[in-house]
């Protein structure tokens, strides 16, 4: 996986992670634990000279959240909020961007934000293949395949 990210980075793309973390809302873990995990991930990617331009996460859940995290927000993927925030903060043209994910919610968020979308069959992707056709997503085997296709376009 880091090699695929490196390929995209070398092609001039900013790498941004957007992730739902409703486990915070449900009390399974704290924001600090999620942020520590993100720092660990960044450290691992540094070994491959890969740097993330940003990491955005949604800590909310619309029905099972506790306290301030009980919220039907715009940042939770299938909605485009995190992508719109990243675009604004990092000066990203979403119409020239790609969303790669393994869930229907990833494809929905990318589609609503104006990105081209790829569903990878790894992770949860195989379960979502039928559902993504509505959103024009291309289905690929894995992240390296998506990276190869994207780099070939640009």
Secondary structure, DSSP 8 states (H G I E B T S, - for coil): -HHHHHHHHHTT---EEEEE-HHHHTTSS-HHHHHHHHHHHHHHHHTTT---SEEEEE--BTTT--GGGB---SSSTTSSHHHHHHHHHHT--GGG-EEEESSHHHHHHHHHHT-EEEEESTTTHHHHTTGGGGGT-EEESSHHHHHHHHHHH-
